[in-house]
Amino acid sequence: MRRVTLRAKEARRILRGFSDRYPWVEAFIRVRGRVEAVELGVGRLLIVDGSPLILEFGGFMVPTLAFEEALNGLPVVVVDMGAVPHICRGADVMAPGVRSVRGVFERDGVVRVVDERHGKALCVGVALASSSEVLSLGRGRVVKNLHYVGDEAWRVLYSIK
Protein backbone atom coordinates (compact mmCIF):
# COMPACT_ATOMS: atom_id res chain seq x y z
CA MET A 1 0.00 0.00 0.00
CA ARG A 2 1.63 3.19 -1.20
CA ARG A 3 0.35 6.56 0.01
CA VAL A 4 1.08 9.54 -2.20
CA THR A 5 0.43 13.14 -1.17
CA LEU A 6 -1.43 15.00 -3.91
CA ARG A 7 -0.40 18.44 -5.09
CA ALA A 8 -2.36 21.28 -3.54
CA LYS A 9 -4.01 22.23 -6.85
CA GLU A 10 -5.24 18.69 -7.52
CA ALA A 11 -6.36 18.28 -3.90
CA ARG A 12 -8.43 21.50 -4.06
CA ARG A 13 -9.99 20.40 -7.36
CA ILE A 14 -10.97 17.03 -5.90
CA LEU A 15 -12.35 18.44 -2.65
CA ARG A 16 -14.33 21.16 -4.45
CA GLY A 17 -15.77 18.57 -6.83
CA PHE A 18 -16.75 16.37 -3.90
CA SER A 19 -18.30 19.32 -2.03
CA ASP A 20 -20.26 20.30 -5.15
CA ARG A 21 -21.69 16.79 -5.52
CA TYR A 22 -22.37 16.36 -1.78
CA PRO A 23 -22.99 19.92 -0.46
CA TRP A 24 -23.85 18.84 3.11
CA VAL A 25 -20.26 17.65 3.71
CA GLU A 26 -18.69 21.05 3.13
CA ALA A 27 -18.60 21.72 6.88
CA PHE A 28 -16.69 18.47 7.52
CA ILE A 29 -13.83 18.80 5.01
CA ARG A 30 -11.35 21.58 4.52
CA VAL A 31 -10.77 22.58 0.90
CA ARG A 32 -7.16 23.36 1.78
CA GLY A 33 -6.64 20.13 3.72
CA ARG A 34 -3.83 17.65 3.04
CA VAL A 35 -4.98 14.93 0.65
CA GLU A 36 -3.22 11.61 0.16
CA ALA A 37 -4.13 8.88 -2.31
CA VAL A 38 -3.86 5.10 -2.02
CA GLU A 39 -4.15 3.22 -5.32
CA LEU A 40 -6.60 0.31 -5.22
CA GLY A 41 -7.52 -2.25 -7.83
CA VAL A 42 -10.74 -0.41 -8.74
CA GLY A 43 -9.78 3.21 -8.14
CA ARG A 44 -8.17 5.15 -5.36
CA LEU A 45 -8.89 5.93 -1.74
CA LEU A 46 -8.44 9.59 -0.80
CA ILE A 47 -7.31 10.38 2.72
CA VAL A 48 -8.16 13.92 3.83
CA ASP A 49 -6.25 15.22 6.86
CA GLY A 50 -5.55 11.65 7.99
CA SER A 51 -9.13 10.35 7.56
CA PRO A 52 -10.08 8.02 4.68
CA LEU A 53 -13.14 9.86 3.35
CA ILE A 54 -13.48 9.54 -0.43
CA LEU A 55 -13.32 6.77 -3.02
CA GLU A 56 -12.62 7.87 -6.58
CA PHE A 57 -13.40 5.73 -9.61
CA GLY A 58 -12.08 7.53 -12.68
CA GLY A 59 -13.43 10.95 -11.69
CA PHE A 60 -16.63 9.63 -10.05
CA MET A 61 -16.44 10.09 -6.27
CA VAL A 62 -18.39 8.47 -3.44
CA PRO A 63 -17.98 8.75 0.33
CA THR A 64 -16.40 5.80 2.13
CA LEU A 65 -18.35 3.80 4.69
CA ALA A 66 -16.21 5.51 7.35
CA PHE A 67 -17.41 9.01 6.35
CA GLU A 68 -20.62 8.96 8.42
CA GLU A 69 -21.41 12.66 7.95
CA ALA A 70 -21.57 12.17 4.18
CA LEU A 71 -23.47 8.89 4.43
CA ASN A 72 -26.15 10.49 6.61
CA GLY A 73 -27.10 12.85 3.77
CA LEU A 74 -27.58 10.10 1.19
CA PRO A 75 -30.92 8.49 0.35
CA VAL A 76 -31.30 5.03 1.91
CA VAL A 77 -32.30 1.66 0.50
CA VAL A 78 -33.26 -0.79 3.28
CA VAL A 79 -32.69 -4.49 2.53
CA ASP A 80 -33.82 -7.64 4.32
CA MET A 81 -31.36 -9.71 6.34
CA GLY A 82 -31.21 -12.40 3.66
CA ALA A 83 -29.49 -9.97 1.30
CA VAL A 84 -26.78 -8.93 3.78
CA PRO A 85 -24.20 -11.70 3.19
CA HIS A 86 -24.50 -11.32 -0.58
CA ILE A 87 -24.05 -7.54 -0.50
CA CYS A 88 -21.06 -7.94 1.85
CA ARG A 89 -19.45 -10.16 -0.80
CA GLY A 90 -19.93 -7.52 -3.50
CA ALA A 91 -23.26 -8.48 -5.06
CA ASP A 92 -25.49 -5.77 -6.45
CA VAL A 93 -28.76 -5.13 -4.62
CA MET A 94 -31.64 -7.04 -6.16
CA ALA A 95 -35.27 -5.85 -6.13
CA PRO A 96 -36.73 -8.78 -4.11
CA GLY A 97 -34.43 -7.95 -1.17
CA VAL A 98 -35.49 -4.31 -0.88
CA ARG A 99 -37.82 -3.63 2.06
CA SER A 100 -38.16 0.15 1.88
CA VAL A 101 -36.66 3.37 0.57
CA ARG A 102 -35.97 6.55 2.56
CA GLY A 103 -35.40 9.75 0.64
CA VAL A 104 -35.78 10.52 -3.04
CA PHE A 105 -33.25 9.61 -5.70
CA GLU A 106 -33.08 9.33 -9.45
CA ARG A 107 -31.48 6.71 -11.63
CA ASP A 108 -27.65 7.00 -11.39
CA GLY A 109 -27.90 8.73 -7.99
CA VAL A 110 -25.63 7.65 -5.13
CA VAL A 111 -27.43 5.75 -2.34
CA ARG A 112 -26.57 4.09 0.96
CA VAL A 113 -27.77 0.52 1.54
CA VAL A 114 -28.57 -0.52 5.13
CA ASP A 115 -29.91 -3.69 6.76
CA GLU A 116 -33.42 -3.67 8.20
CA ARG A 117 -32.52 -4.93 11.67
CA HIS A 118 -29.57 -2.75 12.74
CA GLY A 119 -29.67 0.09 10.21
CA LYS A 120 -25.93 -0.30 9.58
CA ALA A 121 -24.51 0.82 6.24
CA LEU A 122 -23.59 -2.21 4.12
CA CYS A 123 -22.60 -0.48 0.93
CA VAL A 124 -22.58 2.68 -1.11
CA GLY A 125 -23.86 2.27 -4.63
CA VAL A 126 -25.43 3.81 -7.69
CA ALA A 127 -29.18 3.47 -8.18
CA LEU A 128 -30.17 1.63 -11.33
CA ALA A 129 -33.78 2.80 -10.89
CA SER A 130 -35.42 5.83 -9.29
CA SER A 131 -36.80 5.71 -5.74
CA SER A 132 -40.36 5.53 -7.06
CA GLU A 133 -39.53 2.54 -9.28
CA VAL A 134 -37.46 0.49 -6.83
CA LEU A 135 -40.34 -0.90 -4.76
CA SER A 136 -42.54 -1.60 -7.76
CA LEU A 137 -39.88 -3.67 -9.52
CA GLY A 138 -40.34 -7.35 -8.81
CA ARG A 139 -36.99 -8.52 -10.08
CA GLY A 140 -33.61 -7.41 -11.31
CA ARG A 141 -30.81 -5.23 -10.01
CA VAL A 142 -31.74 -1.92 -8.40
CA VAL A 143 -28.41 -0.72 -6.91
CA LYS A 144 -24.92 -1.25 -8.33
CA ASN A 145 -22.58 -1.99 -5.41
CA LEU A 146 -19.50 0.28 -5.54
CA HIS A 147 -18.04 0.05 -2.01
CA TYR A 148 -19.08 -2.50 0.59
CA VAL A 149 -18.12 -3.83 4.01
CA GLY A 150 -15.15 -6.13 3.53
CA ASP A 151 -13.95 -4.92 0.12
CA GLU A 152 -10.38 -3.82 -0.60
CA ALA A 153 -11.10 -0.16 0.16
CA TRP A 154 -12.83 -1.07 3.43
CA ARG A 155 -9.86 -3.18 4.58
CA VAL A 156 -7.42 -0.39 3.72
CA LEU A 157 -9.46 2.37 5.36
CA TYR A 158 -9.82 0.45 8.61
CA SER A 159 -6.09 -0.32 8.66
CA ILE A 160 -5.52 3.47 8.41
CA LYS A 161 -8.13 4.55 10.98
C-alpha positions in Angstrom: 0.0 0.0 0.0 1.6 3.2 -1.2 0.3 6.6 0.0 1.1 9.5 -2.2 0.4 13.1 -1.2 -1.4 15.0 -3.9 -0.4 18.4 -5.1 -2.4 21.3 -3.5 -4.0 22.2 -6.8 -5.2 18.7 -7.5 -6.4 18.3 -3.9 -8.4 21.5 -4.1 -10.0 20.4 -7.4 -11.0 17.0 -5.9 -12.4 18.4 -2.6 -14.3 21.2 -4.5 -15.8 18.6 -6.8 -16.8 16.4 -3.9 -18.3 19.3 -2.0 -20.3 20.3 -5.2 -21.7 16.8 -5.5 -22.4 16.4 -1.8 -23.0 19.9 -0.5 -23.9 18.8 3.1 -20.3 17.7 3.7 -18.7 21.0 3.1 -18.6 21.7 6.9 -16.7 18.5 7.5 -13.8 18.8 5.0 -11.4 21.6 4.5 -10.8 22.6 0.9 -7.2 23.4 1.8 -6.6 20.1 3.7 -3.8 17.6 3.0 -5.0 14.9 0.6 -3.2 11.6 0.2 -4.1 8.9 -2.3 -3.9 5.1 -2.0 -4.1 3.2 -5.3 -6.6 0.3 -5.2 -7.5 -2.2 -7.8 -10.7 -0.4 -8.7 -9.8 3.2 -8.1 -8.2 5.2 -5.4 -8.9 5.9 -1.7 -8.4 9.6 -0.8 -7.3 10.4 2.7 -8.2 13.9 3.8 -6.2 15.2 6.9 -5.6 11.7 8.0 -9.1 10.3 7.6 -10.1 8.0 4.7 -13.1 9.9 3.4 -13.5 9.5 -0.4 -13.3 6.8 -3.0 -12.6 7.9 -6.6 -13.4 5.7 -9.6 -12.1 7.5 -12.7 -13.4 10.9 -11.7 -16.6 9.6 -10.0 -16.4 10.1 -6.3 -18.4 8.5 -3.4 -18.0 8.7 0.3 -16.4 5.8 2.1 -18.4 3.8 4.7 -16.2 5.5 7.3 -17.4 9.0 6.4 -20.6 9.0 8.4 -21.4 12.7 8.0 -21.6 12.2 4.2 -23.5 8.9 4.4 -26.1 10.5 6.6 -27.1 12.9 3.8 -27.6 10.1 1.2 -30.9 8.5 0.3 -31.3 5.0 1.9 -32.3 1.7 0.5 -33.3 -0.8 3.3 -32.7 -4.5 2.5 -33.8 -7.6 4.3 -31.4 -9.7 6.3 -31.2 -12.4 3.7 -29.5 -10.0 1.3 -26.8 -8.9 3.8 -24.2 -11.7 3.2 -24.5 -11.3 -0.6 -24.1 -7.5 -0.5 -21.1 -7.9 1.8 -19.5 -10.2 -0.8 -19.9 -7.5 -3.5 -23.3 -8.5 -5.1 -25.5 -5.8 -6.5 -28.8 -5.1 -4.6 -31.6 -7.0 -6.2 -35.3 -5.8 -6.1 -36.7 -8.8 -4.1 -34.4 -8.0 -1.2 -35.5 -4.3 -0.9 -37.8 -3.6 2.1 -38.2 0.2 1.9 -36.7 3.4 0.6 -36.0 6.6 2.6 -35.4 9.7 0.6 -35.8 10.5 -3.0 -33.2 9.6 -5.7 -33.1 9.3 -9.4 -31.5 6.7 -11.6 -27.6 7.0 -11.4 -27.9 8.7 -8.0 -25.6 7.7 -5.1 -27.4 5.8 -2.3 -26.6 4.1 1.0 -27.8 0.5 1.5 -28.6 -0.5 5.1 -29.9 -3.7 6.8 -33.4 -3.7 8.2 -32.5 -4.9 11.7 -29.6 -2.8 12.7 -29.7 0.1 10.2 -25.9 -0.3 9.6 -24.5 0.8 6.2 -23.6 -2.2 4.1 -22.6 -0.5 0.9 -22.6 2.7 -1.1 -23.9 2.3 -4.6 -25.4 3.8 -7.7 -29.2 3.5 -8.2 -30.2 1.6 -11.3 -33.8 2.8 -10.9 -35.4 5.8 -9.3 -36.8 5.7 -5.7 -40.4 5.5 -7.1 -39.5 2.5 -9.3 -37.5 0.5 -6.8 -40.3 -0.9 -4.8 -42.5 -1.6 -7.8 -39.9 -3.7 -9.5 -40.3 -7.4 -8.8 -37.0 -8.5 -10.1 -33.6 -7.4 -11.3 -30.8 -5.2 -10.0 -31.7 -1.9 -8.4 -28.4 -0.7 -6.9 -24.9 -1.3 -8.3 -22.6 -2.0 -5.4 -19.5 0.3 -5.5 -18.0 0.1 -2.0 -19.1 -2.5 0.6 -18.1 -3.8 4.0 -15.1 -6.1 3.5 -13.9 -4.9 0.1 -10.4 -3.8 -0.6 -11.1 -0.2 0.2 -12.8 -1.1 3.4 -9.9 -3.2 4.6 -7.4 -0.4 3.7 -9.5 2.4 5.4 -9.8 0.4 8.6 -6.1 -0.3 8.7 -5.5 3.5 8.4 -8.1 4.5 11.0 
